[in-house]
Amino acid sequence: MGDAALRVRLDGFLDAAEPELIAFRRDLHANPELANNEFRTTERIASRLKEAGLEPRILPRGTGLYCDIGPEDGYTVALRADIDALPLQDEKAHAPYRSTVPGVAHACGHDVHTAMVLGAGLFLARQAEAGLLPGRVRLLFQPAEEMPGGALDVIAAGGIAGVDRAFALHCDPRVEVGRLGLRTGAITAACDKVYVKVTGPGGHTARPHLTADLVYALAKIVTELPAALSRRVDPRSSLSLVWGRVAAGSVANAIPDDGVAEGTIRCLDDEAWRRAPEMMRALLQSVASAYDVEASLEYVRGVPPTVNEAVSVDLFRDAATQVLGEEGVVPTPQSLGGEDFGWYLESIPGALARLGVRAPGSSAEYDLHRGDFDVDERCVAVGVRVLAATALTALWDGRLDAGPDAPVGGAAEGAALS
């Protein structure tokens, strides 16, 4: 299918579908659900896919699903959306689609991601019926991205079995609608949580030499570990330890017998990420022993870095250029935020791109994970165009790699591909 033909087909589809997709997004926004509780959201997605003649498969926990379009044995491209919301209060007082659930809001754009993948899936299903789908597309509607861990549930349920390449979009409120941000290599970071507990005999602040000065030792741990950890790895890995909570003691003249420090470790390099727990434990014991205190570490693995594969980024770029024009593709910086799409990319090649959701010329600053976060809803149609074009581009690329005799999927196999 040529660029012009694809744009015409997408235009015709979106003329009718865009209002429905925006309404779908608003419904999810007004009825957000937290991780592993996305039962209503899952039912709404599954119902719409069934209405289109598709057969969604709900994950074992009852939240999240995946759905195939095209032949069972074709070259397979996955399009992923995350469906969970955040434990935040929606502060958009005048939005008609403001969250109706106290303390829960779609403040990261997952409602938009879901509407875009749904729209792309409905378009691609029509292409399959017309014999214009050169392979198989798998729609992944993943629960619990914010926990994180939902990606692992999808993988355990066979959600990426047989998938050759995977793609995802994430809302970016810094980028204007109509633009797609691309980056090869690490685009988001690994993100782990660390919990340090320090214990000692305690005592009077008048006689610190007769006990272990636990607060001083804790302060040394808090200040020395980030610097020491960063010196153990290649600086390009961007390994970063940042504390979010430090607590010890209750009165001014007593040395406490315990204290805690909690924080996160973020990293852009997979090798450094895997070494981080071992390095953290060794450094912690070294500092603690110097001040005669005991220190324990609870290291909670989060997500790996999301590392975009070069060929997949090129496919994203080619597809976005078809439907947005060359000016629609822009570079995007690395982020130390976490994203569990990285779990998929440890098994299969793929890429995550950032979709502009900011109204052109707007002075409003809607950042992610804020109660006032919102989007210019024209981004939904843009996302559908990009995802549909990317799936088709990747399928044709995979089919060409398989040879000229590779079968073409769809209900009307052998139909003219024009």
C-alpha positions in Angstrom: 0.0 0.0 0.0 1.5 3.4 -1.0 1.8 6.3 1.3 -1.0 8.2 -0.4 -3.4 5.2 -0.3 -2.7 4.6 3.4 -3.3 8.3 4.2 -6.6 8.2 2.3 -7.7 5.0 4.1 -6.8 6.4 7.5 -8.5 9.7 6.8 -11.7 7.9 5.8 -11.6 5.7 8.9 -10.9 8.5 11.3 -13.6 10.8 9.9 -16.1 8.3 11.4 -14.0 6.8 14.3 -12.3 9.8 15.9 -15.4 11.1 17.9 -15.9 7.5 19.2 -12.3 7.1 20.2 -12.3 10.5 22.0 -15.5 9.5 23.8 -13.9 6.2 24.7 -10.9 8.0 26.2 -13.1 10.3 28.1 -15.1 7.4 29.6 -11.9 5.7 30.8 -10.7 9.1 32.2 -13.9 9.5 34.1 -13.8 6.0 35.5 -10.1 5.2 36.2 -9.0 2.0 37.9 -5.8 1.2 39.8 -3.3 -1.5 38.9 -4.8 -5.1 38.8 -8.3 -3.6 39.4 -8.9 -2.6 35.8 -12.0 -4.8 35.5 -14.4 -2.3 34.0 -11.7 -1.0 31.6 -10.9 -4.5 30.5 -14.6 -5.2 29.8 -15.0 -2.0 27.8 -12.0 -2.8 25.6 -13.0 -6.5 25.1 -16.6 -5.5 24.3 -15.6 -3.1 21.6 -13.2 -5.6 20.1 -15.8 -8.3 20.0 -18.2 -5.8 18.3 -15.6 -5.6 15.6 -15.6 -9.3 15.1 -12.3 -9.9 17.0 -11.6 -12.5 19.8 -9.9 -10.8 22.8 -8.2 -13.0 25.4 -8.5 -11.7 28.9 -5.4 -12.4 31.2 -5.7 -14.9 34.0 -6.2 -12.3 36.7 -9.2 -10.9 34.9 -7.6 -7.5 34.0 -5.8 -6.8 30.8 -6.1 -8.6 27.5 -4.5 -9.3 24.2 -6.1 -9.7 20.8 -4.8 -11.0 17.4 -5.7 -9.6 14.0 -4.7 -11.5 10.9 -3.4 -15.1 10.3 -2.2 -17.2 13.2 1.2 -18.0 11.6 2.1 -14.7 10.1 4.9 -12.3 10.9 3.7 -10.7 14.1 3.9 -7.1 15.3 2.6 -6.1 18.7 1.1 -2.7 19.7 1.0 -2.1 23.4 -1.2 0.1 25.6 -1.2 0.3 29.4 -4.6 0.7 31.0 -4.1 1.4 34.8 -4.5 4.8 36.5 -2.6 6.5 39.4 -3.5 7.0 43.0 -3.8 10.8 42.6 -6.7 13.3 42.9 -8.0 14.6 39.6 -7.7 18.4 39.9 -9.3 19.4 36.5 -12.3 21.0 38.1 -14.0 22.1 34.8 -13.3 19.1 32.6 -16.5 17.2 31.8 -14.6 14.0 31.9 -12.9 14.6 35.3 -12.4 11.4 37.3 -15.4 10.3 39.3 -13.3 8.1 41.5 -11.9 10.0 44.6 -8.1 9.8 44.7 -7.7 8.0 41.4 -6.9 9.6 38.1 -5.4 8.9 34.6 -2.6 11.4 35.2 -0.1 9.6 32.9 -2.1 9.3 29.7 -2.9 5.6 29.8 -6.5 6.3 28.8 -5.1 8.0 25.7 -2.7 5.0 25.0 -5.6 2.7 25.2 -7.8 4.7 22.9 -5.0 4.9 20.3 -4.2 1.2 20.3 -7.9 0.4 20.1 -8.3 2.7 17.2 -5.3 1.3 15.4 -6.6 -2.2 16.0 -10.1 -1.4 14.6 -8.5 0.2 11.5 -6.1 -2.8 11.0 -9.0 -5.2 11.4 -10.7 -3.5 8.4 -7.5 -3.9 6.4 -7.4 -7.6 7.3 -11.0 -8.0 6.0 -10.0 -6.3 2.8 -6.9 -8.5 2.4 -4.6 -5.6 3.0 -2.8 -6.8 6.2 0.5 -8.5 5.3 0.8 -10.4 8.5 -0.5 -10.5 12.1 -1.0 -7.7 14.6 -1.3 -8.4 18.3 -3.0 -5.7 20.5 -1.7 -5.7 24.1 -3.8 -4.0 26.7 -1.6 -4.3 29.7 -2.6 -3.9 33.3 -0.5 -2.6 36.2 2.2 -0.6 34.4 2.4 1.8 37.4 3.1 -0.9 40.0 5.0 -2.0 37.9 4.9 -5.6 36.8 1.9 -5.9 34.4 4.2 -6.6 31.5 5.4 -9.7 33.3 1.8 -10.9 33.7 1.3 -10.4 29.9 4.5 -12.3 29.2 3.5 -15.2 31.6 0.2 -15.5 29.9 1.8 -15.9 26.5 1.1 -12.4 25.3 4.3 -12.0 23.4 4.7 -15.6 22.3 5.3 -15.6 18.5 5.7 -11.8 18.4 8.5 -10.6 16.2 8.5 -6.9 17.0 6.7 -4.6 19.5 5.9 -0.9 19.5 4.3 1.5 22.0 3.6 5.2 22.3 3.7 7.3 25.5 2.2 10.7 25.9 4.7 13.6 26.2 3.2 16.9 27.4 6.4 18.7 26.4 5.9 18.0 22.7 3.2 19.5 20.5 0.4 17.5 18.9 1.4 16.2 15.5 4.9 15.3 16.5 6.6 12.0 17.4 9.8 11.9 19.5 12.2 9.1 18.7 15.5 7.9 20.2 17.7 4.9 19.5 19.1 3.1 22.6 17.9 3.6 26.2 14.9 6.0 26.2 13.8 5.3 29.8 15.7 4.0 32.8 15.7 1.1 35.1 14.0 2.0 38.4 14.5 0.1 41.7 13.6 0.9 45.3 16.1 0.6 48.2 15.3 0.5 51.9 18.2 0.8 54.3 17.8 0.2 58.1 20.6 1.1 60.4 20.8 -0.1 64.1 23.1 0.5 67.0 23.1 0.5 70.8 21.8 4.1 71.2 22.9 6.4 74.1 23.2 10.0 75.3 24.4 12.8 73.0 26.8 13.9 75.8 28.7 10.6 75.4 28.8 9.6 71.7 32.2 8.0 72.3 30.6 5.4 74.5 28.1 4.2 71.9 27.7 4.3 68.1 26.6 7.6 66.8 23.8 6.3 64.7 22.6 9.6 63.2 26.1 10.5 62.1 26.6 7.1 60.5 23.2 7.3 58.8 24.2 10.7 57.4 27.4 9.3 56.1 25.5 6.5 54.4 23.1 8.9 52.8 25.8 11.2 51.5 28.6 8.8 50.6 26.7 6.0 48.9 25.4 8.0 45.9 28.8 9.3 45.0 30.6 6.0 45.6 28.0 4.0 43.6 28.4 6.3 40.6 32.2 5.8 40.7 31.8 2.0 40.4 30.3 2.1 36.9 30.8 3.7 33.5 29.5 7.3 33.8 27.5 6.8 30.6 25.2 4.4 32.4 23.7 7.3 34.4 23.5 5.2 37.5 21.8 7.4 40.1 20.9 6.8 43.8 18.5 9.5 45.2 17.0 9.4 48.7 13.4 10.2 49.2 13.0 9.6 53.0 15.5 9.6 55.9 14.3 9.3 59.5 15.9 8.6 62.9 15.4 9.6 66.5 12.7 11.5 68.4 14.5 13.9 70.8 17.5 16.2 70.6 19.6 14.7 73.4 19.3 11.0 72.7 21.2 9.0 70.1 18.6 6.6 68.6 19.1 2.9 68.2 17.7 2.7 64.7 17.1 4.8 61.6 16.0 4.4 58.0 16.7 5.7 54.5 14.6 5.0 51.5 15.2 5.9 47.9 15.4 4.9 44.3 18.2 3.7 42.0 17.8 4.6 38.3 20.1 3.5 35.4 20.2 3.6 31.6 22.5 0.6 31.2 21.4 -3.0 31.6 24.7 -4.3 32.8 25.1 -1.6 35.5 21.5 -2.2 36.5 22.1 -5.9 37.1 25.3 -5.2 39.2 23.6 -2.4 41.3 22.3 -4.6 44.2 25.7 -6.3 44.8 27.5 -2.9 44.6 25.0 -1.3 46.9 25.3 -4.0 49.6 29.1 -3.9 49.5 29.3 -0.1 49.9 26.6 -0.1 52.6 28.5 -2.6 54.7 31.8 -0.7 54.2 30.4 2.6 55.5 28.3 1.1 58.3 31.3 -0.9 59.7 33.4 2.2 59.8 31.0 3.7 62.3 30.2 0.5 64.3 26.6 0.3 63.3 24.7 -2.6 61.6 23.0 -1.9 58.3 20.5 -4.0 56.3 19.4 -3.5 52.8 16.1 -4.4 51.2 16.5 -4.0 47.4 13.3 -4.2 45.4 13.7 -4.7 41.7 11.5 -2.5 39.5 11.8 -2.3 35.7 14.8 -2.7 33.4 15.8 0.2 31.1 13.7 0.5 27.9 16.3 0.1 25.2 15.0 0.9 21.7 16.3 -1.3 18.9 17.7 0.7 15.9 15.7 -1.1 13.2 12.5 -0.6 15.1 13.2 3.1 15.5 13.8 3.3 11.8 10.4 1.6 11.2 8.7 4.1 13.5 10.4 6.9 11.7 9.5 5.7 8.2 5.9 5.2 9.2 5.5 8.5 11.0 7.0 10.3 8.0 4.3 8.7 5.9 1.4 10.0 8.0 2.9 13.1 9.7 5.5 14.4 7.2 9.2 14.8 7.9 8.6 17.7 10.2 6.5 15.5 12.4 9.5 13.4 13.6 11.7 14.9 16.2 14.5 13.7 18.5 13.6 13.0 22.2 15.9 13.0 25.2 16.6 10.1 27.6 14.5 10.0 30.8 15.4 8.5 34.1 11.7 7.6 34.6 10.8 4.0 34.6 8.6 2.2 32.0 7.9 -1.6 32.1 7.7 -1.8 28.3 11.4 -2.6 28.9 10.5 -6.1 30.0 9.2 -6.8 26.5 12.3 -5.5 24.8 14.5 -7.9 26.8 12.8 -10.7 24.8 12.0 -9.1 21.4 13.1 -6.1 19.4 11.0 -3.0 19.5 10.7 0.6 20.4 8.9 3.1 22.5 8.2 6.6 21.1 6.9 9.8 22.7 3.7 11.2 21.3 3.1 15.0 21.5 0.0 15.8 23.4 0.5 19.5 24.0 -1.8 22.0 22.2 0.3 24.1 19.7 1.1 27.5 21.2 -0.3 26.6 24.6 1.4 28.2 27.6 -0.1 25.5 30.0 2.4 23.1 31.5 0.7 19.7 32.1 3.4 17.4 33.4 3.0 13.6 33.9 1.9 12.3 37.3 0.1 15.5 38.2 -3.5 15.9 39.1 -4.0 18.6 36.4 -2.5 16.5 33.6 -4.5 16.6 30.4 -4.0 16.4 26.6 -5.0 18.0 23.4 -7.4 15.2 22.2 -6.3 15.6 18.6 -3.4 13.5 19.7 -5.7 10.4 19.7 -6.1 10.5 15.9 -2.3 11.2 15.5 -1.5 8.2 17.6 -3.8 5.9 15.6 -2.2 7.1 12.3 1.3 6.4 13.7 0.6 3.0 15.2 -1.4 1.7 12.2 1.3 2.9 9.8 4.1 1.5 12.0 2.4 -1.9 12.2 1.9 -2.0 8.4 5.5 -0.8 7.7 6.9 -3.4 10.1 4.8 -6.2 8.7 5.9 -5.4 5.1 9.5 -5.3 6.3 9.2 -8.7 8.0 7.4 -10.1 5.0 10.2 -8.9 2.6 12.8 -10.5 4.9 10.8 -13.7 4.8 11.0 -13.8 1.0 8.7 -13.0 -1.9 6.5 -16.1 -1.4 5.5 -15.3 2.2 1.7 -15.4 2.6 -0.4 -12.3 3.0 -2.9 -12.4 5.8 -6.4 -11.2 6.0 -9.9 -12.6 5.3 -9.5 -12.0 1.6 -6.0 -13.5 1.0 -4.6 -12.7 -2.4 -6.7 -9.6 -2.8 -5.0 -6.7 -4.6 -2.7 -4.7 -2.3 -3.2 -1.3 -3.6 
